[in-house]
Amino acid sequence: MKKAFVIILTIGLLLPLSVQAGTDGSGGQAGNFRELKLGGRASALGGAFTAMAEGGMGFLYNSAGSAQSRKHYASFSYRALKLDRRIGFASFTMPAKEQASLSLFWLHAGTSPLESRDRQGFIIDGEDISYSENMFGINFSKKFANTLLIGAKVFYAQNNIANINAYTAGVDFGALSRIDLRRTFLRPVFPLLRFGATVENLGANYKWTTTKYWNTVGRSQGATFEESFPIKYRLGLALEQPNRYVLAADFEVSSRSIVKTHLGGEYSLNKALALRAGLDDSHPTFGAGLFKLMGDFAMKIDIAYLMDKAGEGDDVLISFDIVF
């Protein structure tokens, strides 16, 4: 009986990653850990990365993005959030034949274990409760023409809340295109216009069954229900002076009628240092990128400073790309 009371109380508390997304109405949704930004460059640009999607983490924002490069990328990102929450990412991207690219990735979110307590508030020894969510997947993208790239991401996601598990698989699709503006009046300022579009979370839904848990505490009850991931659509554009500066904007809407906007700008001081700023649905973001060439290898470090969202205070994100 002690467990039964604790589990009901704690599951509500163990939606920890929904707090940061909660002010826009997306909190508590299945797959909401995908709302948290990863990748220092994209995050510093306010998430306005659908039309760019460059680097080893670009396919997170648009599945078509990785076909832009013919290099190998080993990419890592990690965030330690308040309330003992964490989210991390690792991926490996490799070029394939016929201007294609393949990426393998792992995304993890979770919390430190929480103490179990009974109705009187006393700790129940050995009954700590935890939350974790993992996503594994493959991303494939290909250039079909000089101005068109198409990609798809297949993922498997697993959620564990207090030893109750749910699983699902889903698909994302993305497309990128660009227009050469060198023959227009915009040439001196913006010779390149990029477009991007994505649809995410197709077919993904968690099926929860609590009967097994209740059986472990001697109760013959429980339920089975499904929790669908919201389908998300994104459109993005970016005006670019290559190797100098970029202005980018994204418009996002979900099947739950949640609308977001993302704006960002980047200025490269030289080949080694770039400065960035943005608005992530009205929340300011700032950052910088460092690039170091070391023979046949290169190291990219991207830092993003994300200002207060959902009353949780400011946050700093760092990501790394090893390019070879």
C-alpha positions in Angstrom: 0.0 0.0 0.0 2.9 2.4 0.7 4.1 1.9 -2.9 0.7 2.5 -4.3 0.4 5.9 -2.7 4.0 6.9 -3.6 3.7 5.9 -7.3 0.5 8.0 -7.8 2.2 11.0 -6.2 5.5 10.6 -7.9 4.5 10.0 -11.5 3.2 13.5 -11.6 6.5 14.8 -10.3 8.5 12.6 -12.8 7.5 14.6 -15.8 10.5 16.8 -15.1 11.4 17.7 -18.7 7.9 19.0 -19.3 8.5 21.9 -17.0 10.8 23.7 -19.4 8.3 23.2 -22.3 5.3 23.9 -20.2 4.8 27.6 -20.7 3.9 27.1 -24.4 1.4 24.3 -23.7 3.7 21.5 -24.8 4.5 20.3 -21.3 3.3 16.8 -20.4 3.1 15.6 -24.0 4.6 12.3 -25.1 8.1 12.9 -26.5 8.4 16.3 -25.0 12.1 15.7 -24.3 12.6 16.4 -28.0 11.6 20.0 -27.3 14.7 20.7 -25.3 17.4 22.2 -27.5 20.6 20.3 -28.3 23.5 21.5 -30.5 25.2 24.7 -29.4 24.9 26.4 -32.8 21.2 25.8 -33.3 20.4 26.6 -29.7 22.2 29.9 -29.8 20.2 30.8 -33.0 17.0 30.3 -31.1 16.3 27.0 -32.7 16.0 28.7 -36.2 17.9 25.9 -37.9 15.5 24.1 -40.2 16.8 25.8 -43.3 20.5 25.4 -42.2 20.7 21.9 -40.5 24.5 21.9 -40.9 27.2 20.0 -38.9 27.0 16.8 -37.0 23.8 17.7 -35.2 22.0 19.4 -38.1 19.8 16.4 -38.8 18.1 16.8 -35.4 16.4 19.9 -36.9 16.0 18.7 -40.5 16.7 15.1 -41.6 17.9 16.3 -45.0 20.8 18.4 -43.5 23.6 15.9 -43.2 23.9 15.4 -47.0 25.4 18.9 -47.2 28.8 17.6 -46.0 31.1 14.9 -47.3 32.9 14.7 -44.0 32.7 12.3 -41.0 31.3 13.8 -37.8 31.4 12.5 -34.3 29.1 14.8 -32.3 28.3 15.1 -28.6 26.1 17.4 -26.5 25.1 17.4 -22.8 23.0 19.6 -20.6 22.7 19.4 -16.8 19.4 21.1 -15.9 17.9 22.1 -12.6 15.8 19.7 -10.5 18.5 17.0 -11.2 17.5 16.6 -14.8 19.9 15.8 -17.7 19.8 15.4 -21.4 22.5 14.2 -23.7 23.2 13.3 -27.3 25.7 11.4 -29.3 25.9 10.7 -33.0 28.1 9.5 -35.8 27.6 10.8 -39.4 29.4 9.3 -42.4 29.2 10.1 -46.1 27.7 7.5 -48.4 27.7 6.9 -52.2 26.0 9.1 -54.6 26.0 12.3 -52.5 24.2 10.6 -49.6 24.8 10.5 -45.9 24.0 8.2 -43.0 23.8 9.0 -39.3 23.5 6.9 -36.2 22.3 8.6 -33.0 21.3 8.2 -29.3 19.4 10.8 -27.3 18.9 10.4 -23.5 16.9 12.3 -21.0 16.4 11.5 -17.3 16.6 12.5 -13.7 18.4 11.4 -10.6 16.4 8.9 -8.5 13.8 10.4 -6.1 13.2 9.1 -2.6 10.0 7.1 -2.0 8.0 8.2 1.0 4.9 6.8 2.6 1.7 8.7 3.6 3.4 9.9 6.8 6.4 11.2 4.9 8.9 8.6 6.0 11.5 7.3 3.5 10.9 3.8 2.1 14.3 2.2 2.0 15.3 0.6 -1.3 12.4 2.1 -3.2 13.9 5.0 -5.1 11.9 6.0 -8.2 13.5 7.3 -11.4 12.6 8.5 -14.8 14.5 8.0 -18.1 13.8 8.3 -21.8 16.0 7.1 -24.7 15.7 7.5 -28.4 17.9 5.5 -30.9 17.8 6.0 -34.6 19.1 6.2 -38.1 19.0 9.2 -40.3 19.5 9.0 -44.1 19.8 12.0 -46.4 20.6 12.4 -50.1 21.2 15.2 -52.5 19.0 14.7 -55.6 20.0 17.9 -57.4 22.4 20.8 -56.7 19.5 22.6 -55.0 17.5 19.8 -53.4 18.2 17.5 -50.4 15.7 15.0 -48.9 16.1 13.0 -45.7 14.3 10.6 -43.4 14.9 9.6 -39.8 13.6 6.4 -38.2 13.7 6.2 -34.5 12.9 3.9 -31.6 12.0 5.6 -28.2 11.6 4.0 -24.8 10.2 5.7 -21.6 10.6 4.4 -18.1 8.7 6.0 -15.2 9.0 4.2 -11.9 9.6 0.9 -13.6 6.6 1.3 -15.9 7.8 1.1 -19.5 6.4 2.2 -22.9 7.9 1.9 -26.3 7.3 3.3 -29.8 8.8 3.8 -33.2 8.4 6.8 -35.5 9.6 8.6 -38.6 10.7 12.2 -39.4 11.0 13.6 -43.0 12.8 16.7 -44.1 13.7 18.6 -47.2 16.2 21.4 -48.0 16.6 23.7 -51.0 18.4 26.9 -51.9 18.1 29.7 -54.4 21.1 31.5 -55.9 20.5 35.2 -55.5 23.7 36.4 -57.1 21.8 37.6 -60.2 19.4 39.7 -58.2 19.6 43.0 -56.4 20.2 41.2 -53.1 23.6 39.9 -54.3 25.8 42.4 -52.4 24.1 41.5 -49.1 22.5 38.1 -49.3 23.6 36.0 -52.3 22.0 32.8 -51.0 18.5 31.9 -49.8 17.8 28.6 -48.1 14.5 26.9 -47.5 13.7 24.0 -45.2 10.7 21.9 -44.2 10.1 19.0 -41.9 7.4 16.8 -40.4 8.2 14.9 -37.2 6.9 12.1 -35.0 4.8 10.3 -37.6 3.4 7.0 -36.2 4.9 7.5 -32.7 2.8 6.8 -29.6 3.5 5.2 -26.2 1.3 2.4 -25.0 1.2 2.4 -21.2 0.2 -0.7 -19.2 0.1 -0.3 -15.4 -1.4 -3.7 -14.5 2.0 -5.3 -14.0 3.0 -2.6 -11.5 -0.2 -3.0 -9.4 0.3 -6.8 -9.4 3.7 -6.3 -7.7 2.0 -4.5 -4.8 -0.8 -7.1 -4.5 -3.5 -5.1 -6.2 -5.6 -6.4 -9.1 -6.1 -3.2 -11.0 -4.4 -1.1 -13.7 -5.1 0.2 -17.1 -3.8 0.4 -20.6 -3.8 3.5 -22.6 -2.0 5.2 -25.6 -0.2 8.5 -25.6 0.5 9.9 -29.1 3.5 12.0 -29.9 2.2 15.3 -31.4 3.0 15.6 -35.1 5.1 18.7 -35.6 5.6 20.7 -38.8 8.4 23.2 -39.3 9.1 25.7 -42.1 12.4 27.6 -42.2 14.3 30.1 -44.3 17.7 31.6 -44.1 19.4 34.5 -45.9 23.1 34.0 -46.0 26.4 35.6 -47.0 28.6 32.5 -47.0 31.3 32.5 -44.4 30.2 35.9 -43.2 26.7 36.1 -41.7 23.3 34.5 -41.6 19.7 35.6 -40.7 17.3 32.7 -40.1 13.7 32.2 -39.1 11.5 29.2 -38.4 7.8 28.7 -38.0 6.5 25.7 -36.2 3.1 24.3 -35.5 2.0 20.9 -34.0 -1.1 18.8 -34.3 -2.0 20.1 -30.8 -2.3 23.6 -32.3 0.8 24.8 -30.5 2.6 27.5 -32.6 6.2 28.7 -32.1 8.6 31.0 -33.8 12.4 30.9 -33.8 14.7 33.7 -35.0 18.5 33.8 -35.1 21.5 35.5 -36.6 25.2 34.6 -36.9 28.3 36.7 -37.7 31.7 35.1 -38.4 34.5 37.3 -37.2 37.0 35.0 -39.0 37.3 31.3 -39.8 37.8 30.4 -36.2 35.2 32.4 -34.3 31.5 33.1 -34.9 29.0 35.0 -32.7 25.3 34.2 -32.5 22.0 35.5 -31.0 18.4 34.5 -31.3 14.9 34.3 -29.9 13.5 30.9 -29.1 9.8 31.6 -29.1 10.5 35.0 -27.5 13.2 33.7 -25.1 16.6 35.3 -25.8 19.6 33.1 -26.7 23.2 33.9 -27.2 26.3 31.9 -28.2 29.6 31.5 -30.0 31.3 28.9 -32.1 35.0 28.0 -32.2 36.7 26.1 -35.0 40.2 24.6 -34.9 41.9 22.7 -37.8 44.4 20.1 -36.7 45.9 18.4 -39.8 43.3 16.0 -41.1 41.0 16.6 -38.2 39.0 19.6 -37.0 37.3 20.4 -33.7 34.2 22.5 -33.4 33.0 23.8 -30.0 29.6 25.5 -29.8 28.4 27.3 -26.7 24.9 28.6 -26.2 23.5 30.7 -23.3 19.8 30.3 -22.9 18.0 32.8 -20.8 15.3 32.0 -18.3 12.4 29.8 -19.6 9.5 28.6 -17.4 11.0 30.3 -14.3 13.9 27.9 -14.1 16.8 30.3 -14.5 19.4 30.6 -17.2 21.1 27.6 -18.8 24.4 27.0 -20.6 24.8 24.3 -23.3 28.0 23.1 -24.9 28.4 20.7 -27.9 31.4 19.2 -29.7 32.0 18.1 -33.3 35.0 16.1 -34.3 35.3 16.4 -38.1 37.5 14.2 -40.2 
